[in-house]
Each structure stands twice: as structure tokens, then as C-alpha cells.
Amino acid sequence: MPPPRAVRHPSITTPGVLLSPQSHAHARNLAIRMPSTRLTDAVPELFVDLSRARRVWAVAAVHGAADRLAALHDAIGERFESGDRIVYLGDLMGGGDVRATLAETLRFRRSVLAQPPLYLPEDIAYLRGRQEEMWHKLLQIHFAPKPKDLLRWMLGRGVDATLRAYGGDPAQGFAAADEGMVALTRWTGRLKAAMQATPGHHSWFTGLRRYAHTGTGGILFVHAGLDPARPLADQRDAFWWESGSFARAATGFDGFARIVRGFDPDGGGWAEDGATLTIDGGCGTGGPLFAACLAPDGTLLDRLEA
């Protein structure tokens, strides 16, 4: 029998509600904990198994920098070999031109899937980053107990670019919040419809995963954070918001030889420390966009910059 899923009220899953240690503890107390720590027992739709890869190309947080992503794709394309896989480590959204970034992402995906031998959709993995998580919660903001506070919090962290990409306006959101839940539901409904009307965007968004791996003894790919005190199946929002705990994974975590993240909110740049590797160059805030090519055992084979 598979482990039980966490049961959560929408309001306690929003990042804005989970900022304090007390709120984190409250949310965890309300959730059904997943008891298993074994990799094989993790809920499959939460992750991507890249254990068949010969090499894995990991792409750091993009933050809407479509031009840099296109240049990086060109460089990867020149080096891409049969058996390679790709994992995007979250935050394609936010910051810059979201529509152009997703268009470039989907273009490159089509070019990879068309290469021999036959590639499968799951051979290209997309992780949910902070920006995608905030967008997910924004589309449910009508459930939040204090929607204006939550919207203001998310706007301060870059969700505005994604909101405007789908025809939204912060002022409309605040006005809808003043009117009440019905008006907010209509507002978020229009945002959902706009995303669904853009070819490929909704299916890409619903296909986001929390993490990827190459198997025990290999690589664990995450967005920004990890809490080494919790088992893999119980990380939940730690992948996005527990960035301060990531350094403690330098001594290893859950049998993985390497833990790779694509975003460092502290802006520390490319960094290797024991078992951990951060490949964030500050893309979207003036820094370069990095990609790392790794063997399944975590050996760094190549590093690209755009």
C-alpha cells in the first residue's frame, strides 16, 4: 500500500503563511506525515527518475531571461549526446519575459524529443521553483484567509512578471480581494483561462515535479532548499523555502552522492561544498545562466555559461 498523502488546507500550504517556524510547525501538525524514508516509496508523480541517463544536463534558475536561455540551449545542443537527459531546476517563471522563456523552453523540448533514439517526455524534467510555487498558490488565493497580505508578499518576490504575462494586474487582484471570495475566484479563473489558452503552458505547468534523481548513490536535484533532518518523502515545501538548511547536506543526504540545486536566494553564486553543488549564477538579476553536465554518480563533467 502506498504511503498516505499529506492532507492540507489551501491556506496553510501558501508560502506567505509558512514563513515563521511556528507556522511551519502548525502546518506539519495538521498534515498526515508520510512515514517512509525509502526512495522507492516516494509518490512517483512528485519526482522524475533519471537513472537511465548516460549524462544529465542541469539548468539553473532562469527567472524569465529568455535570451540567456536560448544561448544556453544552443550550447547544450552542440554537446548533446545520445542518452543525455535534461533537468530544469525551477524558476523559469518570474523576473523577466515569462512568455518568451516558456516558448524557448518548449521549442528546445521539441528539438530534443525529435532526436534519435526516441526520447520520452519524462526524459526532460522540470522542477517547480519558488516562482512556479507562488503562481500555483496565487491561482488559489481565494482560499487564503488574508489574500491581500499574501498577494503583497508574492509581489515582493517576483510573481508580478508571471501575473502580467497572463494578462493580470496586481491592482485588479487587490480590488477583487476587497470585494470578497467570489470576485477573487473570478479573477483567478481568468488567469487560469489565460494560461490554458496559451499552447503548451498548462501542460508544462501541470507536469512540474518537486525533485529528480539518478538513483541511490547518485544525484538528487532540487530547486533551492532541503532539510537534512527530514526524509526525502517528507520534504514538502522545504524544496522551495528551506534554503538555509541546504548547507547541512554537505555531509550527504539519504544515500545520494551529490545534491544539486539551481537557486540560491542569498546570491552566493556557483558553489561546491562536499556533497552539495549550487549552480545559480544570479540569472535574471544581472548574473549569468549556468548549466552543469553530470555523470549519474554526481561527477561534474562540464559547465556552461550564457
Contacts in CASP RR format, 6 or more apart in sequence:
PFRMAT RR
TARGET T0000
AUTHOR 0000-0000-0000
METHOD contacts of the structure
MODEL  1
MPPPRAVRHPSITTPGVLLSPQSHAHARNLAIRMPSTRLTDAVPELFVDL
SRARRVWAVAAVHGAADRLAALHDAIGERFESGDRIVYLGDLMGGGDVRA
TLAETLRFRRSVLAQPPLYLPEDIAYLRGRQEEMWHKLLQIHFAPKPKDL
LRWMLGRGVDATLRAYGGDPAQGFAAADEGMVALTRWTGRLKAAMQATPG
HHSWFTGLRRYAHTGTGGILFVHAGLDPARPLADQRDAFWWESGSFARAA
TGFDGFARIVRGFDPDGGGWAEDGATLTIDGGCGTGGPLFAACLAPDGTL
LDRLEA
2 41 0 8 1.000
2 43 0 8 1.000
3 34 0 8 1.000
3 35 0 8 1.000
3 36 0 8 1.000
3 41 0 8 1.000
3 43 0 8 1.000
3 233 0 8 1.000
4 32 0 8 1.000
4 34 0 8 1.000
5 32 0 8 1.000
5 34 0 8 1.000
5 43 0 8 1.000
6 31 0 8 1.000
6 32 0 8 1.000
6 33 0 8 1.000
6 34 0 8 1.000
6 236 0 8 1.000
7 30 0 8 1.000
7 31 0 8 1.000
7 32 0 8 1.000
8 27 0 8 1.000
8 30 0 8 1.000
8 31 0 8 1.000
9 30 0 8 1.000
9 143 0 8 1.000
10 140 0 8 1.000
10 143 0 8 1.000
10 144 0 8 1.000
11 17 0 8 1.000
11 143 0 8 1.000
11 144 0 8 1.000
11 145 0 8 1.000
12 18 0 8 1.000
12 23 0 8 1.000
12 26 0 8 1.000
12 27 0 8 1.000
12 30 0 8 1.000
13 27 0 8 1.000
13 137 0 8 1.000
13 237 0 8 1.000
14 137 0 8 1.000
14 140 0 8 1.000
14 141 0 8 1.000
14 144 0 8 1.000
14 150 0 8 1.000
15 130 0 8 1.000
15 133 0 8 1.000
15 134 0 8 1.000
15 137 0 8 1.000
15 153 0 8 1.000
15 154 0 8 1.000
15 237 0 8 1.000
15 240 0 8 1.000
15 241 0 8 1.000
16 149 0 8 1.000
16 150 0 8 1.000
16 153 0 8 1.000
16 154 0 8 1.000
17 23 0 8 1.000
17 27 0 8 1.000
17 144 0 8 1.000
17 150 0 8 1.000
18 24 0 8 1.000
18 27 0 8 1.000
18 237 0 8 1.000
18 241 0 8 1.000
19 241 0 8 1.000
31 236 0 8 1.000
33 234 0 8 1.000
34 43 0 8 1.000
34 231 0 8 1.000
34 233 0 8 1.000
34 234 0 8 1.000
36 42 0 8 1.000
36 231 0 8 1.000
36 233 0 8 1.000
37 231 0 8 1.000
37 232 0 8 1.000
37 233 0 8 1.000
37 234 0 8 1.000
37 254 0 8 1.000
38 233 0 8 1.000
39 213 0 8 1.000
39 215 0 8 1.000
39 216 0 8 1.000
39 232 0 8 1.000
39 254 0 8 1.000
41 233 0 8 1.000
42 232 0 8 1.000
42 233 0 8 1.000
43 233 0 8 1.000
45 209 0 8 1.000
46 209 0 8 1.000
46 210 0 8 1.000
46 211 0 8 1.000
47 209 0 8 1.000
47 210 0 8 1.000
47 211 0 8 1.000
47 212 0 8 1.000
47 213 0 8 1.000
48 87 0 8 1.000
48 122 0 8 1.000
48 125 0 8 1.000
48 209 0 8 1.000
48 211 0 8 1.000
48 212 0 8 1.000
48 213 0 8 1.000
49 122 0 8 1.000
49 212 0 8 1.000
49 213 0 8 1.000
49 215 0 8 1.000
50 56 0 8 1.000
50 85 0 8 1.000
50 87 0 8 1.000
50 123 0 8 1.000
50 125 0 8 1.000
50 212 0 8 1.000
50 213 0 8 1.000
50 214 0 8 1.000
50 219 0 8 1.000
50 221 0 8 1.000
50 296 0 8 1.000
51 213 0 8 1.000
51 214 0 8 1.000
51 215 0 8 1.000
51 296 0 8 1.000
52 83 0 8 1.000
52 85 0 8 1.000
53 83 0 8 1.000
53 84 0 8 1.000
53 85 0 8 1.000
53 123 0 8 1.000
53 214 0 8 1.000
53 296 0 8 1.000
54 81 0 8 1.000
54 82 0 8 1.000
54 83 0 8 1.000
54 84 0 8 1.000
54 296 0 8 1.000
55 81 0 8 1.000
55 83 0 8 1.000
55 84 0 8 1.000
55 85 0 8 1.000
55 293 0 8 1.000
55 294 0 8 1.000
55 295 0 8 1.000
55 296 0 8 1.000
55 301 0 8 1.000
56 84 0 8 1.000
56 85 0 8 1.000
56 86 0 8 1.000
56 87 0 8 1.000
56 214 0 8 1.000
56 219 0 8 1.000
56 221 0 8 1.000
56 293 0 8 1.000
56 294 0 8 1.000
56 296 0 8 1.000
57 76 0 8 1.000
57 80 0 8 1.000
57 84 0 8 1.000
57 85 0 8 1.000
57 86 0 8 1.000
57 87 0 8 1.000
57 291 0 8 1.000
57 292 0 8 1.000
57 293 0 8 1.000
58 86 0 8 1.000
58 87 0 8 1.000
58 89 0 8 1.000
58 221 0 8 1.000
58 260 0 8 1.000
58 262 0 8 1.000
58 279 0 8 1.000
58 291 0 8 1.000
58 292 0 8 1.000
58 293 0 8 1.000
58 294 0 8 1.000
59 69 0 8 1.000
59 72 0 8 1.000
59 86 0 8 1.000
59 87 0 8 1.000
59 88 0 8 1.000
59 89 0 8 1.000
59 289 0 8 1.000
59 290 0 8 1.000
59 291 0 8 1.000
60 89 0 8 1.000
60 262 0 8 1.000
60 263 0 8 1.000
60 279 0 8 1.000
60 280 0 8 1.000
60 281 0 8 1.000
60 282 0 8 1.000
60 283 0 8 1.000
60 289 0 8 1.000
60 290 0 8 1.000
60 291 0 8 1.000
61 89 0 8 1.000
61 90 0 8 1.000
61 91 0 8 1.000
61 92 0 8 1.000
61 129 0 8 1.000
61 223 0 8 1.000
61 262 0 8 1.000
61 263 0 8 1.000
61 280 0 8 1.000
61 282 0 8 1.000
61 283 0 8 1.000
62 68 0 8 1.000
62 69 0 8 1.000
62 88 0 8 1.000
62 90 0 8 1.000
62 91 0 8 1.000
62 92 0 8 1.000
62 101 0 8 1.000
62 283 0 8 1.000
62 284 0 8 1.000
62 289 0 8 1.000
63 91 0 8 1.000
63 93 0 8 1.000
63 94 0 8 1.000
63 95 0 8 1.000
63 96 0 8 1.000
63 131 0 8 1.000
63 282 0 8 1.000
63 283 0 8 1.000
63 284 0 8 1.000
63 285 0 8 1.000
64 92 0 8 1.000
64 93 0 8 1.000
64 94 0 8 1.000
64 95 0 8 1.000
64 96 0 8 1.000
64 97 0 8 1.000
64 98 0 8 1.000
64 100 0 8 1.000
64 101 0 8 1.000
64 161 0 8 1.000
64 284 0 8 1.000
65 96 0 8 1.000
65 101 0 8 1.000
65 283 0 8 1.000
65 284 0 8 1.000
65 289 0 8 1.000
66 96 0 8 1.000
66 97 0 8 1.000
66 100 0 8 1.000
66 101 0 8 1.000
66 103 0 8 1.000
66 104 0 8 1.000
68 283 0 8 1.000
68 284 0 8 1.000
68 288 0 8 1.000
68 289 0 8 1.000
68 306 0 8 1.000
69 92 0 8 1.000
69 101 0 8 1.000
69 104 0 8 1.000
69 105 0 8 1.000
69 289 0 8 1.000
69 306 0 8 1.000
70 104 0 8 1.000
71 289 0 8 1.000
71 306 0 8 1.000
72 289 0 8 1.000
72 291 0 8 1.000
72 304 0 8 1.000
72 305 0 8 1.000
72 306 0 8 1.000
73 104 0 8 1.000
73 108 0 8 1.000
75 291 0 8 1.000
75 304 0 8 1.000
75 306 0 8 1.000
76 86 0 8 1.000
76 291 0 8 1.000
76 304 0 8 1.000
77 111 0 8 1.000
79 293 0 8 1.000
79 302 0 8 1.000
79 304 0 8 1.000
80 112 0 8 1.000
80 115 0 8 1.000
82 115 0 8 1.000
82 116 0 8 1.000
82 117 0 8 1.000
83 117 0 8 1.000
84 293 0 8 1.000
85 123 0 8 1.000
85 124 0 8 1.000
85 125 0 8 1.000
86 112 0 8 1.000
86 123 0 8 1.000
86 124 0 8 1.000
86 125 0 8 1.000
87 124 0 8 1.000
87 125 0 8 1.000
87 126 0 8 1.000
87 127 0 8 1.000
87 212 0 8 1.000
87 221 0 8 1.000
88 105 0 8 1.000
88 124 0 8 1.000
88 125 0 8 1.000
88 126 0 8 1.000
88 127 0 8 1.000
89 127 0 8 1.000
89 129 0 8 1.000
89 221 0 8 1.000
89 222 0 8 1.000
89 223 0 8 1.000
89 260 0 8 1.000
89 261 0 8 1.000
89 262 0 8 1.000
89 263 0 8 1.000
89 279 0 8 1.000
90 126 0 8 1.000
90 127 0 8 1.000
90 128 0 8 1.000
90 129 0 8 1.000
90 131 0 8 1.000
90 132 0 8 1.000
90 208 0 8 1.000
90 223 0 8 1.000
90 262 0 8 1.000
90 263 0 8 1.000
91 129 0 8 1.000
91 130 0 8 1.000
91 131 0 8 1.000
91 132 0 8 1.000
91 223 0 8 1.000
91 262 0 8 1.000
91 263 0 8 1.000
92 98 0 8 1.000
92 101 0 8 1.000
92 102 0 8 1.000
92 105 0 8 1.000
92 126 0 8 1.000
92 131 0 8 1.000
92 132 0 8 1.000
93 101 0 8 1.000
93 102 0 8 1.000
93 131 0 8 1.000
93 132 0 8 1.000
93 135 0 8 1.000
93 161 0 8 1.000
93 162 0 8 1.000
93 165 0 8 1.000
94 131 0 8 1.000
94 158 0 8 1.000
94 159 0 8 1.000
94 161 0 8 1.000
94 162 0 8 1.000
95 131 0 8 1.000
95 158 0 8 1.000
95 160 0 8 1.000
95 161 0 8 1.000
95 284 0 8 1.000
96 161 0 8 1.000
96 284 0 8 1.000
97 161 0 8 1.000
97 165 0 8 1.000
98 161 0 8 1.000
98 162 0 8 1.000
98 165 0 8 1.000
99 165 0 8 1.000
99 198 0 8 1.000
102 198 0 8 1.000
102 200 0 8 1.000
102 201 0 8 1.000
102 204 0 8 1.000
105 126 0 8 1.000
105 204 0 8 1.000
106 200 0 8 1.000
106 204 0 8 1.000
109 124 0 8 1.000
112 119 0 8 1.000
112 123 0 8 1.000
112 124 0 8 1.000
113 119 0 8 1.000
113 120 0 8 1.000
113 121 0 8 1.000
113 123 0 8 1.000
113 124 0 8 1.000
125 209 0 8 1.000
125 212 0 8 1.000
125 221 0 8 1.000
126 204 0 8 1.000
126 207 0 8 1.000
126 208 0 8 1.000
126 209 0 8 1.000
127 208 0 8 1.000
127 209 0 8 1.000
127 210 0 8 1.000
127 211 0 8 1.000
127 212 0 8 1.000
127 221 0 8 1.000
127 222 0 8 1.000
127 223 0 8 1.000
127 239 0 8 1.000
128 136 0 8 1.000
128 208 0 8 1.000
128 209 0 8 1.000
128 210 0 8 1.000
128 223 0 8 1.000
128 239 0 8 1.000
128 240 0 8 1.000
129 208 0 8 1.000
129 223 0 8 1.000
129 224 0 8 1.000
129 239 0 8 1.000
129 240 0 8 1.000
129 263 0 8 1.000
130 157 0 8 1.000
130 223 0 8 1.000
130 224 0 8 1.000
130 240 0 8 1.000
130 241 0 8 1.000
130 263 0 8 1.000
130 265 0 8 1.000
131 158 0 8 1.000
131 159 0 8 1.000
131 162 0 8 1.000
132 205 0 8 1.000
132 208 0 8 1.000
133 237 0 8 1.000
133 240 0 8 1.000
134 154 0 8 1.000
134 157 0 8 1.000
134 158 0 8 1.000
134 159 0 8 1.000
134 162 0 8 1.000
135 159 0 8 1.000
135 162 0 8 1.000
135 163 0 8 1.000
135 205 0 8 1.000
136 205 0 8 1.000
137 144 0 8 1.000
137 150 0 8 1.000
137 154 0 8 1.000
138 151 0 8 1.000
138 154 0 8 1.000
138 159 0 8 1.000
138 162 0 8 1.000
138 163 0 8 1.000
138 188 0 8 1.000
138 191 0 8 1.000
139 188 0 8 1.000
139 189 0 8 1.000
139 191 0 8 1.000
139 192 0 8 1.000
140 188 0 8 1.000
141 147 0 8 1.000
141 150 0 8 1.000
141 151 0 8 1.000
141 177 0 8 1.000
141 184 0 8 1.000
141 188 0 8 1.000
142 181 0 8 1.000
142 184 0 8 1.000
142 185 0 8 1.000
142 187 0 8 1.000
142 188 0 8 1.000
144 150 0 8 1.000
147 177 0 8 1.000
147 184 0 8 1.000
148 174 0 8 1.000
148 177 0 8 1.000
148 178 0 8 1.000
151 170 0 8 1.000
151 173 0 8 1.000
151 174 0 8 1.000
151 177 0 8 1.000
155 163 0 8 1.000
155 170 0 8 1.000
160 170 0 8 1.000
163 169 0 8 1.000
163 170 0 8 1.000
163 191 0 8 1.000
166 191 0 8 1.000
166 194 0 8 1.000
166 195 0 8 1.000
166 198 0 8 1.000
167 191 0 8 1.000
167 194 0 8 1.000
168 190 0 8 1.000
168 191 0 8 1.000
168 194 0 8 1.000
172 187 0 8 1.000
173 184 0 8 1.000
173 187 0 8 1.000
175 183 0 8 1.000
176 183 0 8 1.000
176 184 0 8 1.000
176 186 0 8 1.000
176 187 0 8 1.000
177 183 0 8 1.000
177 184 0 8 1.000
195 201 0 8 1.000
195 202 0 8 1.000
195 205 0 8 1.000
196 202 0 8 1.000
210 235 0 8 1.000
210 239 0 8 1.000
211 220 0 8 1.000
211 221 0 8 1.000
211 222 0 8 1.000
211 232 0 8 1.000
211 235 0 8 1.000
211 239 0 8 1.000
212 220 0 8 1.000
212 221 0 8 1.000
213 219 0 8 1.000
213 220 0 8 1.000
213 221 0 8 1.000
213 256 0 8 1.000
214 296 0 8 1.000
214 297 0 8 1.000
214 298 0 8 1.000
215 256 0 8 1.000
215 296 0 8 1.000
216 255 0 8 1.000
216 256 0 8 1.000
217 255 0 8 1.000
217 256 0 8 1.000
217 257 0 8 1.000
217 297 0 8 1.000
218 256 0 8 1.000
218 257 0 8 1.000
218 258 0 8 1.000
218 296 0 8 1.000
218 297 0 8 1.000
218 298 0 8 1.000
219 256 0 8 1.000
219 257 0 8 1.000
219 258 0 8 1.000
219 259 0 8 1.000
219 260 0 8 1.000
219 294 0 8 1.000
219 296 0 8 1.000
219 297 0 8 1.000
219 298 0 8 1.000
220 226 0 8 1.000
220 232 0 8 1.000
220 253 0 8 1.000
220 254 0 8 1.000
220 256 0 8 1.000
220 258 0 8 1.000
220 259 0 8 1.000
220 260 0 8 1.000
221 260 0 8 1.000
221 261 0 8 1.000
222 239 0 8 1.000
222 259 0 8 1.000
222 260 0 8 1.000
222 261 0 8 1.000
222 262 0 8 1.000
223 239 0 8 1.000
223 240 0 8 1.000
223 261 0 8 1.000
223 262 0 8 1.000
223 263 0 8 1.000
224 239 0 8 1.000
224 240 0 8 1.000
224 241 0 8 1.000
224 243 0 8 1.000
224 246 0 8 1.000
224 261 0 8 1.000
224 262 0 8 1.000
224 263 0 8 1.000
224 264 0 8 1.000
224 265 0 8 1.000
225 238 0 8 1.000
225 239 0 8 1.000
225 240 0 8 1.000
225 241 0 8 1.000
225 242 0 8 1.000
225 243 0 8 1.000
225 244 0 8 1.000
225 245 0 8 1.000
225 246 0 8 1.000
225 261 0 8 1.000
226 235 0 8 1.000
226 238 0 8 1.000
226 239 0 8 1.000
226 242 0 8 1.000
226 245 0 8 1.000
226 246 0 8 1.000
226 249 0 8 1.000
226 253 0 8 1.000
226 259 0 8 1.000
226 261 0 8 1.000
227 235 0 8 1.000
227 238 0 8 1.000
227 242 0 8 1.000
227 245 0 8 1.000
228 245 0 8 1.000
228 248 0 8 1.000
228 249 0 8 1.000
228 252 0 8 1.000
228 253 0 8 1.000
229 245 0 8 1.000
230 238 0 8 1.000
231 254 0 8 1.000
232 253 0 8 1.000
232 254 0 8 1.000
235 242 0 8 1.000
238 245 0 8 1.000
243 263 0 8 1.000
243 264 0 8 1.000
243 265 0 8 1.000
243 266 0 8 1.000
246 259 0 8 1.000
246 261 0 8 1.000
246 276 0 8 1.000
246 278 0 8 1.000
247 273 0 8 1.000
247 276 0 8 1.000
249 259 0 8 1.000
249 275 0 8 1.000
249 276 0 8 1.000
250 273 0 8 1.000
250 274 0 8 1.000
250 275 0 8 1.000
250 276 0 8 1.000
251 274 0 8 1.000
251 275 0 8 1.000
252 259 0 8 1.000
252 274 0 8 1.000
252 275 0 8 1.000
252 276 0 8 1.000
253 259 0 8 1.000
253 275 0 8 1.000
256 275 0 8 1.000
257 275 0 8 1.000
257 297 0 8 1.000
257 298 0 8 1.000
258 275 0 8 1.000
258 276 0 8 1.000
258 277 0 8 1.000
258 294 0 8 1.000
258 297 0 8 1.000
258 298 0 8 1.000
259 275 0 8 1.000
259 276 0 8 1.000
259 277 0 8 1.000
260 276 0 8 1.000
260 277 0 8 1.000
260 278 0 8 1.000
260 279 0 8 1.000
260 292 0 8 1.000
260 294 0 8 1.000
261 276 0 8 1.000
261 277 0 8 1.000
261 278 0 8 1.000
261 279 0 8 1.000
261 280 0 8 1.000
262 278 0 8 1.000
262 279 0 8 1.000
262 280 0 8 1.000
263 280 0 8 1.000
264 271 0 8 1.000
264 278 0 8 1.000
264 280 0 8 1.000
267 280 0 8 1.000
267 281 0 8 1.000
267 282 0 8 1.000
268 278 0 8 1.000
268 280 0 8 1.000
268 281 0 8 1.000
269 278 0 8 1.000
269 280 0 8 1.000
269 281 0 8 1.000
269 282 0 8 1.000
270 278 0 8 1.000
270 279 0 8 1.000
270 280 0 8 1.000
270 281 0 8 1.000
270 290 0 8 1.000
270 303 0 8 1.000
271 277 0 8 1.000
271 278 0 8 1.000
272 278 0 8 1.000
272 300 0 8 1.000
277 292 0 8 1.000
277 300 0 8 1.000
279 290 0 8 1.000
279 291 0 8 1.000
279 292 0 8 1.000
280 290 0 8 1.000
281 287 0 8 1.000
281 288 0 8 1.000
281 289 0 8 1.000
281 290 0 8 1.000
282 288 0 8 1.000
283 289 0 8 1.000
283 290 0 8 1.000
288 305 0 8 1.000
288 306 0 8 1.000
289 305 0 8 1.000
289 306 0 8 1.000
290 303 0 8 1.000
290 304 0 8 1.000
290 305 0 8 1.000
291 303 0 8 1.000
291 304 0 8 1.000
291 305 0 8 1.000
291 306 0 8 1.000
292 300 0 8 1.000
292 302 0 8 1.000
292 303 0 8 1.000
292 304 0 8 1.000
293 300 0 8 1.000
293 301 0 8 1.000
293 302 0 8 1.000
293 303 0 8 1.000
293 304 0 8 1.000
294 300 0 8 1.000
294 301 0 8 1.000
295 301 0 8 1.000
END
